[in-house]
Amino acid sequence: MTNNDIQTTMKHFKSCEWVNAHLDELTLLDAGIVKAGEPGPYLPPAVIKHARRFDFGTAFADTTSQLNNTLCSPSQFEAAAQLLGLNQTDTIIVYDVQGLYASARALWMFKAMGFEDIYILDGGLTRWMSLGFPVQPNYSEVVKQGNFKVSYQTGYFIDCHQVLSVIDNDSHVILDARSPKRFTGEEAEPRAGMRSGHIPSSQNLHYAKLSQADGRVQPIDVLHTLFADHADKDKTLFFSCGSGVTACALAVAASECGYTSLSVYDGSWNEWGGDPWLPITTGVLS
């Protein structure tokens, strides 16, 4: 079995080759974003053929929150998904430029809304273009409003109070997806005025370790090793990052490995680091 065959059999990922072979049967969504600290707006080098724009920072975000990218209400999600032309019978492929980055956030959001037939394009737009697969200059227009329905599932996203309550609980492991130097506090946060450091008792697993050099997700045995270094399968895993995006990459990868009790802290360091009443630790790389 080739590496591509192995990746195709993963439960949350579809290879570029597989997607290209089934392109006319799929719904493609570009969930890419500009990384924190980099200038915007988000302008991908191309759009995969038939793809529409899934912008979880605006249409699918809680506009009443002062935090970036926080999940909107189920009713808002349903309405926005229908306006995007999404249907209950769709098979959705989400992607971003990097591969396993913002696409994981989109998948985790759909899972929270009770939608299961969704996958990440393994390797993302960069690998797709390197293979010479079809692209177009602009996003496809919505032809008809969809019939997407939400069946909200609790537990996919959690708040700071839930995280705070398990800091000293051995049955829970908090994994932080930020870079090691941001985790230790050696490197300043990209958002102005943000404290540096990490949540007490949390451990660091940089999301970049989940991907190979070409942007594809690591083979399943490598993922197993990465997570086994931090937690047994009987633990409940909470995931954090800068603004709740790459935390979802850890959640998706952990699910791929068979971990089942998984939650993403939606506010992440954007909330925790900005609240002087929440405890932080610096200088310790767990």
C-alpha positions in Angstrom: 0.0 0.0 0.0 1.4 3.4 -1.0 1.6 6.4 1.3 -1.1 8.0 -0.7 -3.3 5.0 -0.2 -2.7 5.1 3.5 -3.6 8.8 3.7 -6.8 8.2 1.7 -8.0 5.6 4.2 -7.7 8.1 7.2 -11.1 9.0 8.6 -10.7 12.8 8.5 -8.5 13.3 5.4 -8.8 12.8 1.6 -5.9 12.9 -0.7 -5.6 15.4 -3.5 -5.6 12.5 -6.0 -8.9 11.1 -4.6 -10.6 14.5 -4.5 -9.6 15.3 -8.1 -11.0 11.9 -9.2 -14.3 12.7 -7.5 -14.3 16.5 -8.0 -17.8 16.8 -9.6 -19.4 14.8 -6.7 -18.0 17.0 -3.9 -18.6 20.3 -2.2 -15.3 22.2 -1.9 -14.8 24.9 0.7 -11.8 27.2 1.2 -11.4 27.8 4.9 -8.0 29.5 4.7 -7.1 32.5 6.9 -4.2 34.9 7.4 -1.9 33.8 10.2 -1.9 35.9 13.4 0.6 38.7 13.1 0.7 38.6 9.3 -0.9 41.4 7.1 -4.2 40.7 5.5 -6.6 40.2 3.8 -6.6 36.5 2.9 -5.7 36.2 -0.7 -5.0 32.6 -1.9 -2.9 32.1 -5.0 -5.8 30.3 -6.7 -9.2 28.7 -6.0 -9.8 25.0 -6.4 -12.3 24.3 -9.1 -15.9 24.6 -7.9 -14.8 25.8 -4.4 -16.7 28.3 -2.3 -15.5 30.5 0.5 -16.0 29.3 4.1 -15.1 32.3 6.2 -15.3 31.3 9.9 -14.0 34.7 10.9 -17.2 36.6 9.7 -20.3 34.7 8.5 -19.7 31.8 10.9 -18.3 33.7 13.8 -20.0 35.1 16.9 -20.2 38.8 16.0 -21.0 39.8 19.6 -17.7 38.5 20.9 -14.6 40.6 21.2 -12.5 37.5 20.6 -11.4 36.4 17.1 -13.0 33.4 15.4 -15.3 32.3 18.2 -18.1 29.9 17.2 -21.4 31.4 16.3 -24.8 30.1 17.5 -26.3 27.0 15.9 -29.0 29.1 14.3 -26.5 31.5 12.7 -24.4 28.6 11.5 -27.5 26.9 9.9 -28.6 30.1 8.2 -25.1 30.9 6.9 -24.6 27.3 5.7 -27.8 27.5 3.8 -26.9 30.8 2.2 -23.6 29.1 1.1 -25.7 26.5 -0.7 -24.8 23.6 1.6 -27.1 20.6 1.8 -27.5 17.7 4.2 -26.5 15.2 1.4 -23.3 17.0 0.5 -19.8 15.5 1.0 -17.7 18.4 2.0 -14.0 18.8 1.5 -12.4 21.7 3.4 -9.0 23.1 2.6 -6.5 25.9 3.2 -3.2 26.9 1.7 -1.0 25.1 4.2 -2.7 21.8 4.5 -3.6 21.1 8.2 -4.2 24.6 9.5 -7.5 26.5 9.3 -9.2 23.6 7.5 -9.2 21.7 10.8 -11.1 24.5 12.5 -13.8 24.3 9.8 -14.1 20.5 10.1 -14.4 20.7 13.9 -17.1 23.4 13.6 -19.2 21.2 11.3 -18.7 18.2 13.6 -20.0 20.4 16.5 -23.1 21.2 14.3 -23.8 17.5 13.9 -22.5 17.1 10.3 -20.3 14.1 9.7 -19.6 13.8 5.9 -16.7 16.3 5.9 -13.0 15.8 5.2 -9.8 17.8 5.0 -7.9 18.0 1.7 -4.6 16.4 2.6 -1.8 18.8 1.7 -4.1 21.7 1.0 -4.1 24.1 -1.9 -0.3 24.0 -2.2 -0.1 20.3 -2.9 -3.1 20.5 -5.1 -1.4 23.1 -7.3 1.9 21.2 -7.3 0.0 18.3 -8.8 -1.4 20.4 -11.6 -5.0 19.8 -10.6 -7.7 22.3 -11.8 -8.1 25.7 -10.3 -10.0 28.9 -11.1 -9.4 32.6 -10.4 -12.5 33.2 -8.2 -14.9 31.4 -5.9 -17.9 29.7 -7.4 -21.2 31.5 -6.9 -24.0 29.9 -4.9 -26.7 28.8 -7.4 -29.4 27.8 -4.9 -29.9 28.1 -1.1 -29.2 24.8 0.6 -31.2 22.8 3.1 -28.4 22.3 5.7 -29.7 21.5 9.2 -27.9 21.8 12.5 -28.0 19.2 15.2 -25.7 20.8 17.8 -23.4 18.5 19.7 -22.1 19.7 23.1 -18.5 19.2 24.1 -16.7 20.0 20.9 -16.0 23.6 22.2 -15.5 24.7 25.8 -14.9 27.9 27.7 -12.3 29.2 30.1 -14.3 28.1 33.2 -14.2 24.5 32.0 -10.5 24.7 31.4 -9.8 26.4 34.8 -11.7 23.7 36.6 -9.4 20.9 35.3 -6.0 22.5 35.8 -5.3 20.2 38.7 -7.3 17.2 37.5 -5.1 14.2 36.5 -7.8 12.8 34.3 -7.5 15.7 31.9 -4.6 16.9 29.8 -4.4 20.4 28.3 -2.4 20.5 25.1 -1.3 23.9 23.6 -0.7 24.0 19.8 1.3 27.2 19.8 5.1 27.2 19.0 7.4 26.2 21.9 8.7 29.7 22.5 5.3 31.2 22.6 4.3 28.5 25.0 7.3 29.2 27.4 6.8 32.9 27.1 10.2 33.5 25.5 8.6 34.9 22.4 6.0 37.7 22.5 2.5 37.0 21.3 1.5 38.4 17.9 -1.5 40.2 19.3 -0.7 43.5 21.0 -1.1 43.7 24.8 -1.3 40.0 25.3 0.5 38.3 28.2 3.1 35.6 27.4 3.2 32.1 28.8 0.7 29.2 29.1 -2.1 27.7 31.1 -0.8 26.1 34.3 -0.3 22.3 33.9 -0.7 22.5 30.1 1.7 20.8 27.8 3.0 21.9 24.4 2.4 20.0 21.1 3.1 22.4 18.3 0.6 21.9 15.5 3.4 22.0 12.9 4.6 18.6 14.1 1.4 17.1 12.7 2.4 17.7 9.1 5.0 16.4 6.7 7.3 18.7 4.6 4.8 18.7 1.7 1.9 19.7 3.9 0.2 16.3 4.2 -0.7 15.0 7.6 1.9 12.7 9.2 1.4 8.9 8.9 -0.9 7.5 11.6 2.0 5.8 13.4 3.8 9.2 13.8 0.6 10.8 15.1 0.2 8.0 17.6 3.7 8.6 18.9 3.2 12.3 19.2 0.1 12.0 21.3 1.3 9.0 23.3 4.1 11.2 24.6 1.4 13.4 26.3 -1.7 11.3 27.2 -3.1 7.8 27.4 -6.3 7.1 25.5 -8.4 7.2 28.7 -7.6 10.8 29.3 -9.9 13.7 28.4 -8.0 16.1 26.2 -8.5 19.9 26.1 -6.9 21.8 23.3 -5.8 25.5 23.2 -3.8 27.7 20.8 -3.8 31.4 19.9 -7.4 31.9 18.8 -8.9 28.4 18.6 -7.8 27.6 15.1 -4.7 25.3 15.4 -6.1 23.8 18.5 -8.6 22.1 16.2 -5.7 20.6 14.2 -4.6 18.8 17.4 -8.2 17.7 18.0 -8.7 16.3 14.6 -5.3 14.5 14.7 -6.1 13.1 18.2 -9.5 11.8 16.9 -7.6 10.2 14.0 -5.6 8.3 16.6 -8.6 7.0 18.5 -8.9 9.5 21.3 -12.5 10.1 22.0 -13.0 12.7 24.8 -11.8 15.8 23.0 -12.7 19.5 23.4 -11.3 22.8 21.9 -11.0 25.8 24.1 -12.7 28.3 21.8 -11.3 31.5 23.3 -7.8 30.0 23.7 -4.8 32.3 24.4 -6.7 35.2 22.9 -9.0 35.1 25.9 -6.7 33.5 28.5 -3.7 35.7 27.9 -5.8 38.8 27.8 -7.6 38.2 31.1 -5.4 39.3 34.1 -7.5 37.2 36.4 -6.7 33.9 34.7 -3.4 32.2 36.0 -0.4 31.7 33.7 3.0 30.0 33.8 6.1 30.9 32.0 9.5 29.3 31.3 8.6 25.6 31.6 8.3 23.4 28.5 6.2 20.4 29.5 
